[in-house]
Amino acid sequence: MGQPKATLKAVTQLTSSRGWAYIVEVMEKEIVGAAMSMANNPAMSVEEMHFRRGSIWTAKQLLELPSKLQLHLESEIALEASDLGDAMASPDIFNSPPRLGEGVENG
């Protein structure tokens, strides 16, 4: 996927762009249109109703995708920072040589 920080920056730029605002506007109109067509057509077949419901669900998922991606990327960045912090805080005791006076017991 690439670097999470760079990807997060790209997704954030996308959501703040005029192009994304236009997509949101169009998709919201499409969602309302699909819902209204269901309400205004009582003779609609079950298959047509399922199709309309599916298209509404899909459109809403598209609109929510950037925020879901942002949450995922922020979590990934936090995990990487945590892993890096853990690695820095706890030395690798199995691969580092013993220090003078450590691990040697005279008995």
LONU-834412 format. One record per residue (C-alpha): residue number from 1; residue in three letters; chain; x, y, z. Coordinates in steps of 0.001 Angstrom, whole numbers. Layout:
<nodes>
<node><num>NUM</num><residu>ALA</residu><chaine>A</chaine><c1>X</c1><c2>Y</c2><c3>Z</c3></node>
...
</nodes>
This chain:
<nodes>
<node><num>1</num><residu>MET</residu><chaine>A</chaine><c1>0</c1><c2>0</c2><c3>0</c3></node>
<node><num>2</num><residu>GLY</residu><chaine>A</chaine><c1>2933</c1><c2>2291</c2><c3>493</c3></node>
<node><num>3</num><residu>GLN</residu><chaine>A</chaine><c1>3871</c1><c2>4496</c2><c3>3370</c3></node>
<node><num>4</num><residu>PRO</residu><chaine>A</chaine><c1>886</c1><c2>4984</c2><c3>5700</c3></node>
<node><num>5</num><residu>LYS</residu><chaine>A</chaine><c1>1736</c1><c2>8627</c2><c3>6431</c3></node>
<node><num>6</num><residu>ALA</residu><chaine>A</chaine><c1>1957</c1><c2>9514</c2><c3>2747</c3></node>
<node><num>7</num><residu>THR</residu><chaine>A</chaine><c1>-1229</c1><c2>7607</c2><c3>1998</c3></node>
<node><num>8</num><residu>LEU</residu><chaine>A</chaine><c1>-3039</c1><c2>9327</c2><c3>4864</c3></node>
<node><num>9</num><residu>LYS</residu><chaine>A</chaine><c1>-1918</c1><c2>12687</c2><c3>3536</c3></node>
<node><num>10</num><residu>ALA</residu><chaine>A</chaine><c1>-3219</c1><c2>11789</c2><c3>59</c3></node>
<node><num>11</num><residu>VAL</residu><chaine>A</chaine><c1>-6594</c1><c2>10644</c2><c3>1422</c3></node>
<node><num>12</num><residu>THR</residu><chaine>A</chaine><c1>-6877</c1><c2>13803</c2><c3>3534</c3></node>
<node><num>13</num><residu>GLN</residu><chaine>A</chaine><c1>-6095</c1><c2>15936</c2><c3>485</c3></node>
<node><num>14</num><residu>LEU</residu><chaine>A</chaine><c1>-8707</c1><c2>14021</c2><c3>-1499</c3></node>
<node><num>15</num><residu>THR</residu><chaine>A</chaine><c1>-11450</c1><c2>14635</c2><c3>1053</c3></node>
<node><num>16</num><residu>SER</residu><chaine>A</chaine><c1>-10682</c1><c2>18335</c2><c3>1212</c3></node>
<node><num>17</num><residu>SER</residu><chaine>A</chaine><c1>-10650</c1><c2>18752</c2><c3>-2577</c3></node>
<node><num>18</num><residu>ARG</residu><chaine>A</chaine><c1>-13379</c1><c2>20347</c2><c3>-4674</c3></node>
<node><num>19</num><residu>GLY</residu><chaine>A</chaine><c1>-13554</c1><c2>17183</c2><c3>-6754</c3></node>
<node><num>20</num><residu>TRP</residu><chaine>A</chaine><c1>-14474</c1><c2>15057</c2><c3>-3730</c3></node>
<node><num>21</num><residu>ALA</residu><chaine>A</chaine><c1>-17049</c1><c2>17651</c2><c3>-2661</c3></node>
<node><num>22</num><residu>TYR</residu><chaine>A</chaine><c1>-18632</c1><c2>17355</c2><c3>-6107</c3></node>
<node><num>23</num><residu>ILE</residu><chaine>A</chaine><c1>-18650</c1><c2>13548</c2><c3>-5913</c3></node>
<node><num>24</num><residu>VAL</residu><chaine>A</chaine><c1>-20364</c1><c2>13730</c2><c3>-2510</c3></node>
<node><num>25</num><residu>GLU</residu><chaine>A</chaine><c1>-22967</c1><c2>16129</c2><c3>-3891</c3></node>
<node><num>26</num><residu>VAL</residu><chaine>A</chaine><c1>-23732</c1><c2>13911</c2><c3>-6885</c3></node>
<node><num>27</num><residu>MET</residu><chaine>A</chaine><c1>-23839</c1><c2>10700</c2><c3>-4845</c3></node>
<node><num>28</num><residu>GLU</residu><chaine>A</chaine><c1>-26162</c1><c2>12226</c2><c3>-2242</c3></node>
<node><num>29</num><residu>LYS</residu><chaine>A</chaine><c1>-28552</c1><c2>13225</c2><c3>-5040</c3></node>
<node><num>30</num><residu>GLU</residu><chaine>A</chaine><c1>-28365</c1><c2>9701</c2><c3>-6450</c3></node>
<node><num>31</num><residu>ILE</residu><chaine>A</chaine><c1>-29135</c1><c2>8214</c2><c3>-3027</c3></node>
<node><num>32</num><residu>VAL</residu><chaine>A</chaine><c1>-32184</c1><c2>10450</c2><c3>-2614</c3></node>
<node><num>33</num><residu>GLY</residu><chaine>A</chaine><c1>-33268</c1><c2>9671</c2><c3>-6180</c3></node>
<node><num>34</num><residu>ALA</residu><chaine>A</chaine><c1>-33044</c1><c2>5919</c2><c3>-5611</c3></node>
<node><num>35</num><residu>ALA</residu><chaine>A</chaine><c1>-34979</c1><c2>6203</c2><c3>-2344</c3></node>
<node><num>36</num><residu>MET</residu><chaine>A</chaine><c1>-37652</c1><c2>8376</c2><c3>-3938</c3></node>
<node><num>37</num><residu>SER</residu><chaine>A</chaine><c1>-38069</c1><c2>5973</c2><c3>-6848</c3></node>
<node><num>38</num><residu>MET</residu><chaine>A</chaine><c1>-38742</c1><c2>3195</c2><c3>-4341</c3></node>
<node><num>39</num><residu>ALA</residu><chaine>A</chaine><c1>-41269</c1><c2>5344</c2><c3>-2490</c3></node>
<node><num>40</num><residu>ASN</residu><chaine>A</chaine><c1>-43047</c1><c2>6533</c2><c3>-5629</c3></node>
<node><num>41</num><residu>ASN</residu><chaine>A</chaine><c1>-43387</c1><c2>3139</c2><c3>-7303</c3></node>
<node><num>42</num><residu>PRO</residu><chaine>A</chaine><c1>-45598</c1><c2>808</c2><c3>-5241</c3></node>
<node><num>43</num><residu>ALA</residu><chaine>A</chaine><c1>-45689</c1><c2>-1771</c2><c3>-8050</c3></node>
<node><num>44</num><residu>MET</residu><chaine>A</chaine><c1>-41902</c1><c2>-2232</c2><c3>-8021</c3></node>
<node><num>45</num><residu>SER</residu><chaine>A</chaine><c1>-40769</c1><c2>-5844</c2><c3>-8170</c3></node>
<node><num>46</num><residu>VAL</residu><chaine>A</chaine><c1>-38867</c1><c2>-7366</c2><c3>-5282</c3></node>
<node><num>47</num><residu>GLU</residu><chaine>A</chaine><c1>-35777</c1><c2>-7698</c2><c3>-7476</c3></node>
<node><num>48</num><residu>GLU</residu><chaine>A</chaine><c1>-35954</c1><c2>-4003</c2><c3>-8400</c3></node>
<node><num>49</num><residu>MET</residu><chaine>A</chaine><c1>-36331</c1><c2>-3057</c2><c3>-4716</c3></node>
<node><num>50</num><residu>HIS</residu><chaine>A</chaine><c1>-33281</c1><c2>-5144</c2><c3>-3803</c3></node>
<node><num>51</num><residu>PHE</residu><chaine>A</chaine><c1>-31345</c1><c2>-3544</c2><c3>-6643</c3></node>
<node><num>52</num><residu>ARG</residu><chaine>A</chaine><c1>-32262</c1><c2>-30</c2><c3>-5460</c3></node>
<node><num>53</num><residu>ARG</residu><chaine>A</chaine><c1>-31426</c1><c2>-871</c2><c3>-1846</c3></node>
<node><num>54</num><residu>GLY</residu><chaine>A</chaine><c1>-28082</c1><c2>-2277</c2><c3>-2980</c3></node>
<node><num>55</num><residu>SER</residu><chaine>A</chaine><c1>-27292</c1><c2>824</c2><c3>-4994</c3></node>
<node><num>56</num><residu>ILE</residu><chaine>A</chaine><c1>-28128</c1><c2>3047</c2><c3>-2006</c3></node>
<node><num>57</num><residu>TRP</residu><chaine>A</chaine><c1>-25922</c1><c2>942</c2><c3>275</c3></node>
<node><num>58</num><residu>THR</residu><chaine>A</chaine><c1>-23071</c1><c2>1004</c2><c3>-2231</c3></node>
<node><num>59</num><residu>ALA</residu><chaine>A</chaine><c1>-23282</c1><c2>4770</c2><c3>-2680</c3></node>
<node><num>60</num><residu>LYS</residu><chaine>A</chaine><c1>-23210</c1><c2>5305</c2><c3>1089</c3></node>
<node><num>61</num><residu>GLN</residu><chaine>A</chaine><c1>-20204</c1><c2>2993</c2><c3>1410</c3></node>
<node><num>62</num><residu>LEU</residu><chaine>A</chaine><c1>-18382</c1><c2>4994</c2><c3>-1247</c3></node>
<node><num>63</num><residu>LEU</residu><chaine>A</chaine><c1>-19048</c1><c2>8217</c2><c3>636</c3></node>
<node><num>64</num><residu>GLU</residu><chaine>A</chaine><c1>-17796</c1><c2>6678</c2><c3>3895</c3></node>
<node><num>65</num><residu>LEU</residu><chaine>A</chaine><c1>-14686</c1><c2>5125</c2><c3>2343</c3></node>
<node><num>66</num><residu>PRO</residu><chaine>A</chaine><c1>-12260</c1><c2>8031</c2><c3>2883</c3></node>
<node><num>67</num><residu>SER</residu><chaine>A</chaine><c1>-13096</c1><c2>8329</c2><c3>6586</c3></node>
<node><num>68</num><residu>LYS</residu><chaine>A</chaine><c1>-12719</c1><c2>4564</c2><c3>7028</c3></node>
<node><num>69</num><residu>LEU</residu><chaine>A</chaine><c1>-9381</c1><c2>4690</c2><c3>5240</c3></node>
<node><num>70</num><residu>GLN</residu><chaine>A</chaine><c1>-8245</c1><c2>7582</c2><c3>7433</c3></node>
<node><num>71</num><residu>LEU</residu><chaine>A</chaine><c1>-9106</c1><c2>5664</c2><c3>10603</c3></node>
<node><num>72</num><residu>HIS</residu><chaine>A</chaine><c1>-7317</c1><c2>2567</c2><c3>9320</c3></node>
<node><num>73</num><residu>LEU</residu><chaine>A</chaine><c1>-4211</c1><c2>4517</c2><c3>8336</c3></node>
<node><num>74</num><residu>GLU</residu><chaine>A</chaine><c1>-4121</c1><c2>6446</c2><c3>11615</c3></node>
<node><num>75</num><residu>SER</residu><chaine>A</chaine><c1>-4291</c1><c2>3140</c2><c3>13488</c3></node>
<node><num>76</num><residu>GLU</residu><chaine>A</chaine><c1>-1522</c1><c2>1696</c2><c3>11325</c3></node>
<node><num>77</num><residu>ILE</residu><chaine>A</chaine><c1>662</c1><c2>4746</c2><c3>11973</c3></node>
<node><num>78</num><residu>ALA</residu><chaine>A</chaine><c1>24</c1><c2>4493</c2><c3>15713</c3></node>
<node><num>79</num><residu>LEU</residu><chaine>A</chaine><c1>899</c1><c2>789</c2><c3>15703</c3></node>
<node><num>80</num><residu>GLU</residu><chaine>A</chaine><c1>4122</c1><c2>1448</c2><c3>13814</c3></node>
<node><num>81</num><residu>ALA</residu><chaine>A</chaine><c1>5029</c1><c2>4199</c2><c3>16270</c3></node>
<node><num>82</num><residu>SER</residu><chaine>A</chaine><c1>4217</c1><c2>1884</c2><c3>19160</c3></node>
<node><num>83</num><residu>ASP</residu><chaine>A</chaine><c1>6285</c1><c2>-932</c2><c3>17670</c3></node>
<node><num>84</num><residu>LEU</residu><chaine>A</chaine><c1>9178</c1><c2>1432</c2><c3>17090</c3></node>
<node><num>85</num><residu>GLY</residu><chaine>A</chaine><c1>8868</c1><c2>2749</c2><c3>20642</c3></node>
<node><num>86</num><residu>ASP</residu><chaine>A</chaine><c1>8810</c1><c2>-793</c2><c3>22041</c3></node>
<node><num>87</num><residu>ALA</residu><chaine>A</chaine><c1>11875</c1><c2>-1731</c2><c3>20034</c3></node>
<node><num>88</num><residu>MET</residu><chaine>A</chaine><c1>13729</c1><c2>1305</c2><c3>21288</c3></node>
<node><num>89</num><residu>ALA</residu><chaine>A</chaine><c1>12610</c1><c2>823</c2><c3>24906</c3></node>
<node><num>90</num><residu>SER</residu><chaine>A</chaine><c1>13399</c1><c2>-2874</c2><c3>25279</c3></node>
<node><num>91</num><residu>PRO</residu><chaine>A</chaine><c1>16774</c1><c2>-4077</c2><c3>24061</c3></node>
<node><num>92</num><residu>ASP</residu><chaine>A</chaine><c1>17023</c1><c2>-7422</c2><c3>22325</c3></node>
<node><num>93</num><residu>ILE</residu><chaine>A</chaine><c1>18461</c1><c2>-9532</c2><c3>25143</c3></node>
<node><num>94</num><residu>PHE</residu><chaine>A</chaine><c1>18999</c1><c2>-12546</c2><c3>22922</c3></node>
<node><num>95</num><residu>ASN</residu><chaine>A</chaine><c1>21142</c1><c2>-10837</c2><c3>20308</c3></node>
<node><num>96</num><residu>SER</residu><chaine>A</chaine><c1>23038</c1><c2>-8274</c2><c3>22333</c3></node>
<node><num>97</num><residu>PRO</residu><chaine>A</chaine><c1>26290</c1><c2>-9224</c2><c3>24064</c3></node>
<node><num>98</num><residu>PRO</residu><chaine>A</chaine><c1>26254</c1><c2>-9295</c2><c3>27870</c3></node>
<node><num>99</num><residu>ARG</residu><chaine>A</chaine><c1>27619</c1><c2>-6267</c2><c3>29636</c3></node>
<node><num>100</num><residu>LEU</residu><chaine>A</chaine><c1>30452</c1><c2>-6477</c2><c3>32062</c3></node>
<node><num>101</num><residu>GLY</residu><chaine>A</chaine><c1>29189</c1><c2>-8142</c2><c3>35237</c3></node>
<node><num>102</num><residu>GLU</residu><chaine>A</chaine><c1>25800</c1><c2>-9120</c2><c3>33790</c3></node>
<node><num>103</num><residu>GLY</residu><chaine>A</chaine><c1>24680</c1><c2>-12679</c2><c3>33439</c3></node>
<node><num>104</num><residu>VAL</residu><chaine>A</chaine><c1>27803</c1><c2>-14117</c2><c3>35014</c3></node>
<node><num>105</num><residu>GLU</residu><chaine>A</chaine><c1>27357</c1><c2>-15887</c2><c3>38267</c3></node>
<node><num>106</num><residu>ASN</residu><chaine>A</chaine><c1>30211</c1><c2>-17307</c2><c3>40238</c3></node>
<node><num>107</num><residu>GLY</residu><chaine>A</chaine><c1>29025</c1><c2>-20229</c2><c3>42138</c3></node>
</nodes>
